Amino acid sequence: MRHLINDWVISGVTVVQTGAPVTPSCTSLAAGPANSDPSLSGGGARCQEIANPGAFQQNFFQNFNTGAFTVAPSGTFGNIGLSILRQPTWFNFDMSLDRRIPLGKEGKRALRARIEAYNVFNHTEFSTIGTTLSLSGVSGTNTNTNTTWGQDTATYSPRQLATTLRFEF
């Protein structure tokens, strides 16, 4: 029993990372200047902030105040700064369990058994949020048509296990 239980080595890596900064973009399905990109960046028009994006109750469907933005008035750049929102924070735990089992009296030969677990606790780790506001009409009749606006839209990999059995000589 002692040979099975003793001499195991456990190790792990923990990563806690804040989300990357991101800038919301606004588009309109209306023809003409309401959908123009005055910045000529090609990435869609910048938004107009009409409320505090941080004033909200966070839940699965809302990572910022989705009512805080609208399309900027025609011919303007919008009043939001770059990178005012953040992608989700990421917590990841990886672990390994390793043991070297000597074979023979000299110990020159051995078996090495290793089990690795990535995202060992298998909790969902969201990676991106929807940051494009897509309005359906002109001022006064705008309705958001993007169903992922403000929501978590992608995840990192679930738990993965790897095993290794190696003969050393």
N, C-alpha and C positions, 0 to 999 in steps of 0.2 A: 504494500500500500504506500509506503514511503517513497518508492521509486516513481509512482504515478503522481503524487501530490507535490513533492519538493521540487525546487529549482526552476519554477516557472518565473518568467519576467514579464511584467505588465508595463506598458508604456502608452502614452497618448499625446495627442496634439489638440489644443483647443484654439479655435479662431473666432474672435468677436470683431466684426467689421461693420462700420456704419455704411449706409447705402451711398452709392455714387450720386453726385449732384445732377440734376436734370432740369431743363427749362420746358415748361408747358408750351404747346403751340396751339394756335387757333386757326380754324378754316371755316369757310362758309360755302354752302352749296349754291348760294345765290350768284348769278352772273354779274360781271362788272366789277367796279372798284371795291365792293365789300369783300371780295376774295383776293385782293391784291397783296403782294408782298413788298412793301415799300423798302425793306432792308435789302432786297435783292439777294438774299442768302439762299434762296431755293428751298428753305426748310419750312415754309408756311409762315404766315404772319405772326408777329408777336401778339400776345394777349393784352387786354386792358384789365387791370386789377380793379375790381369794384367793391371788394370786401377783404377781410383778413383771411388768407389761406390757412392759417394756423388755428382759426376759431372753429373747431368742429369736435365731434366725439368720434374717435377712431374706431373702426370696426372692419370686418372682412371686405365690405363693399365700398369703403371710403377711407382713403389714406391722406386726404387733405380736404379742405372746404371746396367742394366742386362748384358751388354757387359763387365763388369769389372771382371768376374770370368771365370775360366775354370778348368778342372780336373787337379790336381797336377801331376807332372811327376811321373812315376813308382818308387816305393821305397821311396818316400818322403812323408812328412806330410802335405804339402801345407804351404802357408805363411800367411794365415789369422788368426786373433785372434778369440777368442770366443766372441759371443754376439756383433758382429760389426754392426748388423742391428737392427731396431726396428719395432715392429708391429705398426699398426696405432694408433694415438692419439684418445682418446675417450672423447666426450663431452656429458653429459646427464643432462636433466632437468626433475625433477619430481615435481608435484604440487598437492595440495589438497585444497578443499573448504569445510568448516565445519560450521554447525550451530546447536545450541541447542535451541529448541523451548519449553519453559515452558508450562505445562498444569495445569490448576487450579491456584488458588490464592496463595497457599503455595509454589509452585515451586518445590515440592518434585518429581513430575512426569514430564517427558519431552520426547520429540521426538528428536533424534539426526540424522541429515541428513549429509552425507559425500560423496563427490565425489573425487576420486583420479585419477590422470593421470600420467602414467609412460612414459617417453620419450614424454612429452607433445607436443613438436613441431614436432614430427614425422619425424625427419631428419635421414637419413641412417647413421648408426654407424658401420663402418667396424671393424672387430675384428682380422682378420689374413690376412697374405699375403703369397703367394707361395714362398718358399725359397729353393726348391730343383731343381738344374740344372741337367737335365738328357740328356746326350749326346749320339748320336746314333752310333758313330764310333770311330776310333782311331785318333790320332793327324793328323791334316791337313784336315780331312773330317768330323769333328764333326758338328752335327746339333742338336740343342736343341729340344727334343720331348715333354717337359713339357709345356703345353699350359697355365699354371697358374704361370709360373716363373715371379716373380716381381709384380703380380697383386693381388688386393684384392680378397679374396676367401670366406669370410664368414662375416656375420653381426650379430649384437646383435638384440634383439627383437624390433619390431615396437611399435608404441603407443599402450598402453593398458589402458583401463578405468575400474574402479571399483566403485560401488555405495553401500552405506550402509544406511539403515533406521533402527534405533534402538529405542526401547521403554525403557526408564530408569525409575525405580521406587525404 
